[in-house]
Amino acid sequence: MSRFTEPQHSDFKALNSSIEFDRRLWPQDIAQSRAHARMLAATGIISGADGEALLAGLRLVEGELERGSFPFQADDEDIHMAIERRLTELIGPVGGRLHTARSRNDQVATDLALYTKQAAARAAESTRGLMAALLARAEQHIDWPMPGYTHLQRAQPVYLSHHLLAYFWMLARDRQRFAFAQAQADVLPLGAGALAGVSFETDRRMVADELGFATVSPNSLDAVSNRDFVLDYLAAAASCATHLSRLGAELVLWSSEEFRFCELPDAWSSGSSIMPQKKNPDAAELLRGKAPRVVSKLSALHGVMHALPLTYNKDMQEDKEGLFDAVETIELSLAAARGMIAGARFDAERMRSAASDEMLAATEIADLLVREAGMPFRQAHGVVAALVRDALETGRSLSQITPDELASHSDAFAGPLAPERYGEVLSQESWLESKVSEGGTALSRVRDQIALARQVLAEASEAQRGG
């Protein structure tokens, strides 16, 4: 029997149905239903015989889902009702006992929490894997000079190791964000019922233990309406995708003929349909393109949840498609980034040549005027800017400016700073090794950074094993 006197409109059925995308939650729904059935029998809410029948039936349903032979029907609104329908078909009316002391509201929230928790754990592990690849390449290229850029203009030289490690630290933060999302999803909603709890003395802790949840939700209203853990995952994924987009953008530039700093592996590149010579960095380009896609899922769910009254509202069905898409996208993106970093071949001479541009030493000369002539930095900046302008206008390098010309720009070059000292500063090694501040690009500091990165990676590996 139903309270409705007319059937649902076909268009409403299509609008209301989520089976086409939430069917991927079947492993979580089977696991949850199995734990729930055991709890119902253990607490005496259903008989032991009924509990065994439910577990046997769930094994049959699980087998069909695993083999791809599950008979989905047009009237299956979602995966939860489809599984319950099939269970009842297989074992008879006792299948209807499975829904005792639960609602689809807390059932859906529990499946989604399980899925998000598992996805966050995978993302944290994939992020750790990319961190390991970056660290390995940094160690292999610890003293390879390259230009550092601001505004995509050559600015100051750095070591390739230092540049790669910048992404290591971005990803270390991403891994922490995924771990946070995993922890936020580690709370069992089941037992909250539709919104007010259930009218049975259930054992929620027993279910939480079987499903691997750390604790149970303390408030039934919050339990069924909470999607913060999905927002937390999407926020972590959005930040990670943004970081990967920056890495992808640099790999596109570095592998271009104009830069030629590296060649990407064939396994992560594509050819042209018309130009046989082309090797396109498509995987790196897709790291750029996928980022706004992930960010949009976060924005969309914030829009869904905005000003939504407690507790469950059908709007919240929109929590799944964006999450599923973000999970697939970030996992593929992390795999692609790891493959490209692990297989990239860097051109030491090309990078060294680009880093040998004497203009990159302009700041070093200003620092020299500050350090040895006692000149205020802003004044030193002006002196060196004039030197650079003269060199550019006359088509010379900084080292080709004569001692008399140097002295004309500042008395310091005729007094405290001999022209020979000026020349020493223009040697490439001094540009790199002068950056001795903690976190700088001097080789001793890069070695310190690598040691710290090894420690962070070891701790992340230990945390992953513990999780």
C-alpha positions in Angstrom: 0.0 0.0 0.0 1.0 3.6 -0.5 -0.2 7.0 0.6 -0.1 8.1 -3.1 -3.1 7.7 -5.4 -1.3 8.2 -8.7 2.1 6.9 -10.0 5.1 9.1 -10.2 5.7 11.0 -13.5 8.4 9.4 -15.6 10.4 12.6 -15.7 10.2 12.9 -11.9 11.5 9.3 -11.6 14.4 10.2 -13.8 15.1 13.3 -11.8 14.7 11.5 -8.5 16.8 8.4 -9.3 20.4 8.1 -8.3 21.1 4.5 -9.2 23.1 5.4 -12.3 25.8 7.0 -10.2 25.4 5.7 -6.6 25.6 2.1 -7.6 29.3 2.4 -7.1 28.5 2.5 -3.3 27.5 -1.2 -3.3 30.7 -2.4 -1.5 30.1 0.1 1.3 26.3 -0.7 1.4 27.0 -4.5 1.6 29.6 -4.0 4.4 27.2 -1.7 6.3 24.3 -4.0 5.9 26.3 -7.0 7.0 27.4 -5.2 10.2 23.9 -4.0 10.8 22.4 -7.5 10.5 25.0 -8.9 12.9 24.2 -6.1 15.4 20.4 -6.7 15.1 20.9 -10.4 15.9 23.4 -9.8 18.7 21.1 -7.4 20.5 18.1 -9.6 20.1 16.2 -7.2 17.9 15.9 -10.0 15.3 16.4 -13.7 15.9 19.7 -15.4 15.3 18.2 -17.4 12.5 17.0 -14.3 10.7 20.4 -12.8 11.2 22.0 -15.8 9.5 19.5 -15.7 6.7 20.3 -12.0 6.1 24.0 -12.6 6.1 23.6 -15.6 3.6 21.5 -13.5 1.4 23.9 -10.6 1.4 26.7 -12.9 0.4 24.6 -13.9 -2.6 23.8 -10.3 -3.5 27.5 -9.4 -3.1 28.5 -12.2 -5.5 26.1 -10.9 -8.1 27.5 -7.4 -7.8 31.0 -8.6 -8.0 30.3 -10.7 -11.1 28.3 -7.9 -12.8 25.2 -10.2 -12.9 23.1 -8.2 -10.5 19.7 -7.7 -12.0 19.1 -4.0 -11.8 15.5 -2.9 -12.5 14.0 0.2 -14.0 12.2 1.0 -10.7 15.4 0.8 -8.6 15.7 4.3 -7.2 19.1 3.9 -5.7 21.6 1.2 -4.8 20.3 0.9 -1.3 16.8 0.0 -2.3 18.1 -2.2 -5.2 20.1 -4.3 -2.8 17.2 -4.7 -0.3 14.8 -5.6 -3.2 17.2 -8.3 -4.5 17.9 -9.6 -1.0 14.1 -10.1 -0.4 13.8 -11.8 -3.8 16.5 -14.3 -2.9 15.6 -15.1 0.8 12.0 -14.1 1.0 10.2 -11.8 3.5 13.0 -12.0 6.0 14.9 -9.7 3.8 12.6 -6.9 4.9 14.0 -7.3 8.5 17.3 -5.8 7.3 15.9 -2.2 7.5 14.9 -2.6 11.1 16.3 0.2 13.2 17.8 2.2 10.3 16.6 4.7 7.7 17.9 5.5 4.3 19.0 8.8 5.7 21.6 7.3 8.1 22.2 4.4 5.7 23.2 6.8 2.9 25.3 8.9 5.2 27.2 5.8 6.4 27.9 4.5 2.9 29.2 7.9 1.9 31.3 8.3 5.0 32.9 4.9 4.3 33.5 5.7 0.7 35.0 9.1 1.6 37.2 7.7 4.3 38.6 5.1 1.9 39.1 7.6 -0.9 40.9 10.0 1.4 43.2 7.2 2.5 44.0 6.3 -1.1 44.7 10.0 -2.0 47.0 10.4 1.0 48.9 7.3 -0.1 49.1 8.5 -3.7 50.2 11.9 -2.6 53.0 10.3 -0.5 54.0 8.3 -3.6 54.4 11.5 -5.6 56.4 13.1 -2.7 58.7 10.1 -2.8 59.2 10.5 -6.6 60.0 14.2 -6.2 62.5 13.5 -3.4 64.2 10.8 -5.4 64.7 13.1 -8.4 65.9 16.0 -6.1 68.5 13.7 -4.7 69.6 12.7 -8.2 69.9 16.3 -9.3 71.0 17.9 -6.1 73.6 20.3 -7.6 72.1 21.0 -11.1 71.8 24.8 -11.5 68.7 26.3 -13.3 67.1 29.7 -13.4 64.4 30.5 -10.9 61.6 32.7 -12.2 59.3 35.4 -11.2 56.7 36.7 -13.7 58.1 33.9 -15.9 61.2 36.1 -16.2 64.7 34.8 -15.2 65.2 36.1 -11.6 67.7 34.2 -9.5 69.4 30.8 -10.0 68.5 27.8 -7.9 69.3 24.2 -7.9 66.8 21.8 -9.7 66.7 19.9 -6.4 65.4 23.0 -4.6 62.8 23.6 -7.3 61.5 20.0 -7.2 61.3 20.1 -3.4 59.0 23.1 -3.5 56.4 20.7 -4.8 57.3 18.1 -2.2 56.2 20.5 0.5 53.0 21.5 -1.3 52.1 17.8 -1.5 53.1 17.3 2.2 50.4 19.8 3.1 48.0 18.1 0.7 48.6 14.7 2.3 47.8 16.3 5.7 44.6 17.7 4.3 43.6 14.2 3.0 44.4 12.7 6.3 42.2 15.3 8.0 39.3 14.5 5.6 39.9 10.8 6.4 39.6 11.6 10.2 36.5 13.7 9.7 34.8 10.8 7.8 35.7 8.4 10.6 32.4 8.9 12.5 29.6 6.4 12.2 26.2 8.0 11.3 24.2 4.7 11.4 21.8 4.5 14.3 20.6 8.0 13.8 17.5 6.8 11.9 15.7 9.3 9.8 16.7 12.1 12.1 15.7 11.4 15.8 17.4 8.1 16.5 15.6 4.7 16.5 13.2 3.0 18.8 15.4 0.1 19.5 18.3 -0.4 21.9 20.9 -0.8 19.2 24.7 -1.3 19.7 26.2 1.4 17.6 29.7 0.8 18.9 29.5 -2.8 17.7 28.7 -1.6 14.2 31.4 1.1 14.3 34.0 -1.5 15.3 33.1 -3.9 12.5 33.2 -1.1 9.9 36.3 0.5 11.2 34.9 3.8 12.4 36.7 5.4 15.3 33.5 6.6 17.0 29.8 7.2 16.6 28.0 10.5 15.9 26.8 12.0 19.2 23.7 13.8 17.7 21.2 12.1 15.4 20.2 15.4 13.6 23.8 16.2 12.8 24.5 12.6 11.8 22.1 12.5 8.9 22.6 16.1 7.7 26.4 16.2 8.0 28.4 16.3 4.7 31.3 18.2 6.1 33.6 15.2 5.5 32.8 15.4 1.8 33.5 19.1 1.7 36.8 18.3 3.6 37.8 15.8 1.0 36.8 18.1 -1.9 38.8 20.9 -0.3 41.9 18.7 0.0 41.4 17.5 -3.6 40.9 21.1 -4.9 44.2 22.3 -3.3 46.0 19.2 -4.5 44.7 19.6 -8.0 45.8 23.3 -8.0 49.3 22.3 -6.9 49.4 19.6 -9.7 48.3 22.2 -12.2 51.3 24.4 -11.3 53.6 21.4 -11.7 51.9 20.5 -15.0 52.4 24.0 -16.3 56.1 24.0 -15.6 56.5 20.6 -17.2 54.8 21.9 -20.3 57.2 24.9 -20.4 60.3 22.9 -19.5 59.7 20.3 -22.2 59.1 22.9 -24.9 61.7 23.6 -27.6 62.1 27.1 -26.2 63.2 25.8 -22.8 64.4 22.3 -23.4 65.1 21.7 -19.7 63.6 18.3 -19.8 62.0 15.6 -22.0 58.9 13.9 -20.7 58.6 10.1 -20.9 56.9 8.7 -24.0 54.4 6.8 -21.8 53.0 10.1 -20.6 53.1 12.0 -24.0 51.1 12.1 -27.2 51.8 12.6 -30.9 50.1 14.8 -33.5 47.5 13.6 -36.0 49.2 15.5 -38.7 52.7 16.5 -37.6 55.0 13.4 -37.2 57.7 15.3 -35.4 55.5 16.4 -32.5 55.7 15.1 -28.9 53.0 16.8 -27.0 53.0 17.0 -23.1 49.3 16.2 -23.0 49.4 14.6 -19.5 51.0 17.7 -18.1 48.5 19.9 -19.9 45.6 17.8 -18.4 47.0 18.4 -15.0 46.3 22.1 -15.7 42.9 21.4 -17.2 41.6 19.0 -14.5 42.2 21.4 -11.6 39.3 23.8 -12.1 37.1 20.7 -12.7 37.9 19.5 -9.1 37.6 23.0 -7.7 34.1 23.3 -9.2 32.9 20.2 -7.3 33.8 21.8 -4.0 32.0 25.0 -5.0 29.0 23.1 -6.2 28.6 21.2 -2.9 29.0 24.4 -0.9 26.1 25.7 -3.0 24.0 22.6 -2.2 24.6 22.8 1.5 24.3 26.5 1.8 21.4 27.6 4.0 19.9 24.0 3.9 17.7 23.4 6.9 18.2 20.3 9.1 18.0 17.5 8.5 18.0 15.4 5.3 16.8 17.2 2.2 16.7 15.7 -1.3 19.2 18.4 -2.4 21.8 16.3 -0.6 21.6 13.6 -3.3 23.8 16.0 -5.3 26.7 15.2 -2.9 27.7 12.1 -4.8 28.4 12.7 -8.5 30.8 15.6 -7.8 32.6 13.5 -5.1 32.9 10.5 -7.4 34.2 12.6 -10.2 36.7 14.4 -8.0 38.0 11.1 -6.5 38.6 9.7 -10.0 40.2 12.9 -11.3 42.6 13.4 -8.4 43.7 9.8 -8.4 44.4 9.8 -12.1 46.2 13.2 -11.8 48.4 12.0 -9.0 49.4 8.9 -11.0 50.2 11.0 -14.1 52.3 13.5 -12.1 54.2 10.7 -10.5 54.8 9.0 -13.8 56.1 12.1 -15.5 58.4 13.1 -12.6 59.8 9.6 -12.3 60.5 9.3 -16.0 61.5 12.9 -17.0 65.0 13.3 -18.4 66.6 16.6 -17.4 69.2 18.5 -19.6 71.9 19.6 -17.2 73.8 21.7 -19.8 70.7 23.5 -21.1 69.6 24.4 -17.6 73.2 25.4 -16.6 73.5 27.6 -19.7 70.2 29.4 -18.9 71.3 29.8 -15.3 74.6 31.4 -16.3 73.0 34.6 -17.5 74.9 37.3 -15.6 71.8 39.4 -15.2 70.7 36.9 -12.6 73.6 38.2 -10.4 72.1 41.7 -10.1 70.8 41.1 -6.6 74.1 39.7 -5.6 75.9 42.9 -6.5 73.3 44.9 -4.6 73.8 42.7 -1.6 77.6 43.2 -2.0 77.2 47.0 -1.8 75.1 46.6 1.3 77.4 44.1 3.0 80.8 45.5 2.2 80.2 49.2 1.5 77.4 49.8 4.1 75.1 51.2 1.5 71.3 51.1 2.2 69.7 48.4 0.1 67.3 50.7 -1.7 70.2 52.9 -2.8 72.2 49.8 -3.8 69.2 48.6 -5.8 69.3 51.9 -7.8 73.0 51.7 -8.4 72.7 48.2 -9.8 69.6 49.0 -11.8 71.7 51.7 -13.6 74.5 49.2 -14.2 72.0 46.8 -15.8 70.5 49.6 -18.0 74.0 50.5 -19.2 74.9 46.9 -20.0 71.6 46.4 -21.9 71.9 49.6 -23.9 75.4 48.9 -24.9 74.9 45.2 -25.6 77.4 44.0 -23.0 77.3 41.7 -20.0 77.7 43.0 -16.5 81.3 41.6 -16.4 82.2 43.7 -19.4 81.6 47.0 -17.6 84.9 48.7 -17.1 86.3 49.7 -13.7 86.0 53.4 -14.6 82.4 52.9 -15.5 81.8 51.1 -12.3 83.3 54.0 -10.3 81.1 56.5 -12.2 78.0 54.7 -10.9 79.2 54.6 -7.2 82.3 55.7 -5.3 82.0 52.3 -3.5 83.4 50.6 -6.6 86.5 52.9 -6.4 86.9 52.4 -2.7 85.7 49.5 -0.5 84.9 47.3 -3.5 87.7 46.7 -6.0 86.7 45.7 -9.5 88.1 42.2 -8.7 85.6 41.8 -5.9 82.8 42.8 -8.3 84.0 40.1 -10.8 84.1 37.4 -8.1 80.5 38.0 -7.4 79.6 37.5 -11.0 80.9 33.9 -11.0 77.9 31.6 -11.1 78.8 29.5 -8.1 78.6 32.5 -5.8 75.0 33.3 -6.9 73.8 29.9 -5.7 75.9 29.4 -2.7 75.3 32.8 -1.2 71.7 31.9 -0.3 72.6 30.4 3.0 69.5 31.4 4.9 67.4 28.5 6.3 65.3 27.2 3.4 67.5 28.8 0.8 69.1 27.2 -2.3 72.7 27.0 -1.1 73.8 23.4 -1.4 74.3 22.9 2.4 70.7 24.1 2.9 69.3 21.9 0.2 71.0 18.9 1.9 69.4 20.0 5.2 66.1 20.2 3.3 66.5 16.7 1.8 67.2 15.3 5.3 64.0 16.9 6.6 62.0 15.6 3.6 63.2 12.1 4.2 62.0 12.4 7.8 58.6 13.7 6.7 58.3 11.0 4.1 59.2 8.3 6.7 56.6 9.7 9.1 54.0 9.7 6.4 54.8 6.1 5.5 54.5 5.1 9.1 51.2 7.0 9.5 49.9 5.2 6.3 50.8 1.8 7.7 49.2 2.7 11.0 46.0 3.9 9.3 
